[in-house]
């Protein structure tokens, strides 16, 4: 339960208090619960959709859902997305790109990229039939959080100095990875049933493709690149939902 609360505290803006000092092992162990936190976040989004849809047009509800999603996440992943694409656009060497991400000052390319991300996410949400939105939001939130676990398990940490991302990945055990992946697979299977055999491999390929690109650029992953990937996987999940329905 403690590590679930740690995951909630880190991944959401839900006011959760964890007693005592949070160790690196607590942070790493909390990753086993990342898909469950995604399930909770997705359920909140789905519930919000169900509440709003009788009173507002579908398109307007989708806009509010995007706002609620940002509020639930606290904007953490969006910040990582902006910093990552600003760094890539700088054209500097690996050291300079990592410095840009650490500085965290929003640039024109990062801001433009996040606007395009929101347009893509909104367009896909609007394209979904009403009956499919709730389940798609759950899949979106679970996939986003699961991508953090896969990134930490398969790729080295890019920075030489200690960072929050390294604290999560440094003590990550195979058992926690397996627990997270099995949880995610069960959720996707319940949502998409036989179509999960398309959804899961396709999503995994996207995760590998972007992480491989970040590895070439930065020499590994960071908290910012994982946040960026989380946002990308939200769009990916919605795109697959539109394709599979």
N, C-alpha and C positions, 0 to 999 in steps of 0.2 A: 504493500500500500504506500509506503514512504516513497518508493521510486516512481510510482504512478503520479504521486503529488508533485514530485520533482519535474516529471515530464509535463504535467499540466502548467506548472509555474513557468517553465521555459518556453513552451510552445504556444501558450495562449495568454490573453490578458485577464483570464478568470482569476479573481483574488484568492490565491491559495497560499497558505503559510505552512512551511516545512520546519518542524522543530529541530533545533540543533544545527551544527555545521554540515553543509552539503559537501561531501568529499568527491574526488574525481571518480571513485567507484560508483557512487550514487548517480552521478551524471551519466556515466557510461551504461550502467544498469538500467537507467530510465529509458534507454532507447528500445528496450524490449516492449515498452508500452506506447511507443510513438504511434503505431497504427490504431490503438485504442483511443488515444487522444484525438487522432484524425476522425475516428468514428463519432466521438462526442461532438467535435466541431462540426462535422457534416450533419449530424442529427439536429444541432441547433440551427443550421442554415436551412435544412429541410423543414423544420418546424416553423421557422420564420416565413418560409415560402407558403406553407399551408395556411398560416394565419393571415397573410397579406393578400393572397390571390383572390379571395371573394370580394375585396374592396377596391382593387386597382387593376388596371390592364396588365397583361402578362409582361410586356416590355418594361413597364415601370417597376413591377415587382423584381424583375431581374436586376435592374439598376440598384434597388435597395439591398438585394442579396449581396451584391458585390461590396457595397459599403459595410454591411454587417460582417462580411468575411474579413475585411481589413481590420475592423474593430476587434474581432475575436483574436486575430493574430497579433494585434498590436503594431502592425506595420513592420515587424522585424524582417520578414522575408523580402519585402519590397525594397527595403534599404539595401539588403545584400544584392538584390537584382540590379539596382541602379549602380552601386559601387563596382560590381563585376563588369558591367558593360561599359562603364566609363574607363575602367582599366584596360579593357581589350581595345577600345577605340583610341587610346593614347598612343599606340604604336611604339611604346617604350620596351625596354628589355624586361626580363622576368622580375628583376629586383624592383624596377620602377613601377611596374604594374601592381606588385604587392604593396608598395608604399601608397599608391593611389587608393587602393581598397582600404588600407588602414586609416588614411586621412578622412575618408568618409564624406567628402564635400560633393554634393550632387553636381554633375556636369550636364551639358546640353545633350550629349548622346544618351546618357543614362536616363534622363527625364523623357526624352523622345521615345526611348525603348520601352519605358514603363507605360507610356500613353498607348503605344501600339499593342502592348500586352493586354491592357484593359479593353481596348477596342476588340481584340480577338476574343477575349473571354466573354465579353458582353454579347458579341455576335453569335457565339456558339450557344450561350445560355438561351438567347431569344429563339434560336433555331430548334431547340428541344421542344417536343410536345409537352404539355403541362403534366401529363401522367408520368413522364420520365424524369422530370427535373429533380424531384426529391432524392431518388436513388442515385442520380448522377452527381449531385452535390456531395453525397456521402462518399462515393467512389473517388471523387476529386480530392476531398480532404484526406482520405486515407492514403491515396497514392502519393500525395505531396509529402506527407510525414514519413512514409516508408522509404522514399528516395533518400532521405537523410541517412537512414540506417545502411542502405546499400552503398552509398558514397563512402561512408566511414569504414565499412568493412572491406571494400575492394581497392581503395586508393589511399596513398600516403598523404599525410598532412604537409602542405606546401611550405609553411613558414618554419624557419629555424627557431624562432622565439616561441614562447608559450602563448597559446590563444585559447579561446573558449572552445573552438572546434576541436582542438587537440585534446582538451580535457575529456570531451565526449568519446573521441576515437581511441585515445590512448589505452584505456582499460576495457575496451569493448570485447566481450567474450563471444565465442562461437555460439554458446547457448542462447545468449540474448539476441543474436542475429537470427538464429533459427526460430526463436519464439516470435520475433517481430514478423518475419516472412510468413510463417504459418498462419499467424493471425490475419495478415493482409490477404493471403490467398483464400482463407475461409470467407472473409467478408466479400471479396470480389466474386467468389463462386456463388454465394447466396444472392448477390445482386444480378449477375449476368448469366448464371448457370452455365450452359454449354458454351455460351459466347465468351466466358472467362478464358477459354483456351485460345482465343484471339486477343482479348484485352491484356492479359498478363504478359505474354511474350512481346507484344507490341510495345507496351509500356516499359518493359525491361530493356528493350533495344534502344529506346529513346534515352533512358537513364544512362546506359553505357556510352551512347554516342556523345552526349553532352559532357559527361565526366571525362571521357577520353580527350575531348577537345580542351577542356579546362586543364587536364594533365599536361597536354602539350604546351599550353600557354603559360601555366603557373608552376608546373612541376608537381602538381598534386591538387588536393582540394583544400578549401578554407571554409570558415563559417559563412563568408559572403557567397562563395560559389554554391554552397549547399542551399542557401536561401534563394539564390537565383534559380537553381534547379527545381526547388520546391514550387516556385511560381510557374516555371515552364511546365512542370508536370500537372499543374492544375488545368492549364490550357490543353495539354495532351489528353488528360482524362475526359474533358468535355468534348474534344474533337473525336475521340474514340467512341464516346457515348452517341454522338450524332451519327457516326458512321455505322454503328451496330444496331441502331434502332430502325 
